[in-house]
Amino acid sequence: MRVRPLRGLAACALALSVALLGAPAPARADDGTVSVQKVGDTVLRLLRLYSDGGLSPDEIAELVSQVIGAVRGAQSEVITHMDAIAAAPWLGAARHHILEFQDIEVFENPALWNWTQAVSGDADTAFSVFEAVSDRKTANNLGYAIHTLYPIALTARTKAGFGTTQMKENYRQALTAIVNKLMPVCTSSPGELDSHPLIYQVVHDCRTPDGRRVILQDYKVGGDWVEGPYTAESLLDEAGKNTSWAVAKAVLQTMAQ
């Protein structure tokens, strides 16, 4: 398409749209969700290599150390989100597991076995609480606990020599529940400037998984896209970025590989 110059009336329309809708919000820097996603990706790699067999105890220890490093990198982000629901009765145990996990290499049996069973149970409890709550912001915060507790439990079970098949399936179910329950909700409608012959505008009013309202646009002036265009998937991805929904979606994709 040939790009037409932006002339007087179109320029005025552009200025009016900024006044009506507000200047586009600057892209938010990643608030830690990439680090949280890395936890899930790392433990899935551990499970794939372990299930192939033939790993020595030293090789398993090295892989466990990689998961410890990923959890350490995401620790502050996860605890920040969990602090928002500090009244939850299981929260103290969840925070304890995140902090204690860094010492897993010095755990000896039967302490390792007992702790592994405890963190496995708390991971499933976090999932049960997630399913029970109705507030999306609270559920989003619980999602961050799930994203850390299940990888910790799976890593601990691997080190302890316990089975991981059922726990991995529970993890998959938890991720799927997060994706389904916390999917962003967007309503799209023609913008106020859409009737202008040089302007195409569709306004997407989105509710994010963490309780915010985000306004996005498919907005073209003449031949130039000012914002967008969004596909159905990219619209959800933009509205849901930096939330536990985005992490769950990404880790599920890794799990399917």
Secondary structure, 3 states (H helix, E strand, C coil): CCCCCCCHHHHHHHHHHHHHHCCCCCCCCCCCHHHHHHHHHHHHHHHHHHHCCCCCHHHHHHHHHHHHHHHHHHHHHHHHHHHCCCCCCCHHHHHHHHHHHHHHHHCCCCHHHHHHHHHHHHHHHHHHHHHHCCCHHHHHHHHHHHHHHHHHHHHHHHHHCCCCHHHHHHHHHHHHHHHHHCCCEEEEEECCCCCCCCEEEEEEEEECCCCCEEEEEEEEECCEEEECCCCHHHHHHHHHCCCHHHHHHHHHHHHHC
